[in-house]
Amino acid sequence: MSNSTKYVFVTGGVTSSLGKGIISASLAKLLQARGYSVTIQKLDPYINIDPGTLNPYEHGECFVTDDGAETDLDLGHYERFLNTPTSQANNVTTGRIYQSVIDKERRGEFLGKTVQVIPHITNEIKERIQILGNKGTYDIVITEIGGTVGDIESLPYVEAVRQMMWEFENDCIVIHLTLVPYLRAAGELKTKPTQHSVKQLLELGVQPDILCCRTEYELDFNLRRKIAQFCNVSMNAVIESRDAKTIYDVPILMQAEELDKVVLEKLSLPTKSIPNLDNWKNFLERLKAPKSEVTIGLIGKYVELKDSYKSISESFIHAGVSNETKVNIKWIHSEKIKRSNIDEMLKGLDGILVAPGFGSRGISGKIETVRFAREKKVPFFGICLGMQCAVIEFARNVLGMPEAHTTEIVDDCKSPVIDMMEEQKNISNLGGTMRLGAYNCQLTPGSQVSQAYNTDRISERHRHRYEFNNDYLQQFEENGMKATGRNPETGLVEVIEIEDHPWFVGAQFHPEYKSTVDNPHPLFVAFVAAVLKNKK
Ligand code: GLN
């Protein structure tokens, strides 16, 4: 559509959690709905190479892309909104930037120069931003800068933005997100934090083009004018970003504020096209008028921080809409579940999902939960560690192997029904060394899963070190737990099912990473349908 790629930078001020990720995804959605090809990138200022080694309590879930990148959870929002895949290039951390610069230094690429934050680190940042633009696939690249302006660790990123604004004057704009707090005692919305935040950006040489002001109340004409005047932006570039009932409302709210139009005008791109948001609006309508309701227990060990399971909870929203059903998630801490209290803990659930995870904390509660779901015939969905727990439970309580376990927890376990993959055994580094990204899977015709997908050949994303131990496969199958999904190249078991049950499926892969508004994930859709049917 345009000759050169345009860049939109999204920065944040005043506080974190203003919703930069959702605003970026919503803007991208609106531009995409106008026919532009858009991608979104997240720059994270922390020193970890990627979030793969981070505890979910830090920044929530680790999202995984097709190409096996372990990334920030905002990439999940980008994919769910845009329905297009992201890749390693869409998430860059300070750690990765430094690693690359240091590697170049060791190779002698800087020809004896002193290697410095400016220009070497900032150049590397600019290169990473332009990798997506230079592909020639995108009209617009939206780059979200993590953290808040003024953080020491964000400085090189803001400097890189400043330089790009200077180098590509007509092709770059900055959207700055701020907070306009309501002071109850004064009965007023306050613009001063926004003014200070913009000043801070100005001190770093960056004049924002557009301000997105997060607020609990309407920004009236006078407030907008005040903000525009003191922050040096045009009136129509002061965008109200009101708290929304659901994140899926945000594109519509941003459209009402004409964020997309202002962005296109500032980038000198045509604004004639009319955004086609029919699908999106249809989704929203159905989201808001469910015909039934179910409660599904999500059993995990990070339930205090719901962002740890972001893709799963969003997948339930998508699948709920497909079934015209409101899915209430009951968050249940696996560490609290014991055989003695399980009936009480899992009472009233219409379905049960046992979540992914690592390590021993809470695993016995997960295994007890599987037993409950299997014996009481409650629809069950196990993901990754949840699938592994289903295998362990079946071995212990159906196959009569009381010592069955995964070697992740018991190294020298007598019945290692879940065992480390051969190729993982000699790996000592933790970062980026799991089985990661998309793998093919062949499904058994007629199985629950092949019915759900309506095909026998799928590709799903993985993130794990351990696997079903095929030495035991025959024993499992003879006793009613079937491997209904297998990797066609390696024979690894990717899906297990129990036949004599309303719906009992365990997946070694993570279906939640691929559910989007336009394409709710078939396994979540089928699971919710089974839950609904079983309830009736
Ligand atoms: N800890 C298990 C493994 O590494 C499961 C991982 C997960 O649930 N993502 O195999």
Boltz pocket constraint, residues with backbone or C-beta under 6 A from the ligand:
constraints:
  - pocket:
      binder: B
      contacts: [[A, 355], [A, 356], [A, 357], [A, 358], [A, 359], [A, 383], [A, 384], [A, 385], [A, 386], [A, 408], [A, 463], [A, 464], [A, 465], [A, 466], [A, 467]]
      max_distance: 6.0
